[in-house]
Amino acid sequence: MKSIAPRYAQNAVSQKDRDSAKASRETANANLRQAKINLGYCDVVSPISGYTSQETLTVGNLVNNNTLLTTVNKTDPMFVNFSISGVDHMRRQALAAQGRLSQPAKNAYTATLRLVDGAEYPNEGNMDFFNSLVDPDTGVIKARVSFPNSSNMLLPGQYVRIRLNGDVLTNALVVPQKCIASTNQATLVMVVDADGKVSPRPVKIITPVGDDYLLEGGLQDGERIVLEGLVKARPGATVRVVENASSTPQSGAVKPMGASGAGSPPENTQTISKDGSEAATPTDGTTAPSSSN
């Protein structure tokens, strides 16, 4: 084009030759731009920071736009995906409507994590996603918690157990787990009435809370239940409470009437009280895989 332009000005070449040369130059420039774009595809940049897994191809392999080279895992923060039963969610909503359950605003739940070997993860997480619908296939609501993971203690694909903290249930009914007797027909506790007689009482367990069970009804404020010696506390048996100087005012000991004090260790009882009591109701025991985004 540089040689034709001066000659065209001197009428040494025709306009057709000038236009043809100009078109050839523009085509060459377009091909150059396309070649630079194609060359840029050879430099693959990850959109996130993290650690790569095993490479799927080696140097010299032919690739195209859909070829998987490797997988990049973002590990800090680490996201733990889990689910909550739709039935449990409805139960909590009903308790909240009754004024018995206090929930954090905007689902601002905190979470603790237990590793597969039983060790507690040192960092606390926060729930950053709670789905707005129930999965019609599984009946659960998907949620996610993010945990700081600068030490890389958590790995993608790992299974862990999480506990959500934030719900507070007023007038909670909590009894030690060792007070519960399970049969094929029902879950029971042994209640000691004012006359010292033992009778079974069906109860409904909501969820474990540490070494206790959170119950839904079945017991009344002030009732006494057998804490130890549950095997010997037969329905209809008459027992007497033996106060222990070291026990709290809400506890004591009972043993069957007529039994010798030396040969039969007393059963302990616990008095149920709900006045002003509160209990956190965490979601515990959920097994969830950790993931990376």
Buried (B, 14 or more C-beta within 10 A) or exposed (E): EEEBEEEBEEEEBEEEEBEEBEEEEEEEEEEEEEEEEEEEEEEEEEEEEBEEEEEEEEEEEEEEEEEEEEBBBBBBBBBBEBBBBBEBBEBBEEBBEEEBBBBBEEBEBBBBBBBEEEEEBEBEBBBBEBEEEBEEEEEBBBBBBBBBBEEEBBEBEBEBBBBBBBBBBBEBBBBBEBBBBEEEEEBBBBBBEEEBBBBBBEBEBBBEBEEBBBBEEBBEEEBBBBBBBBEBBEEEBBBBBBEEEEBEEEBBBBBBEEBEEEEEEBBBBBBBEBEEBEBBBBBBEBEBEBBBE
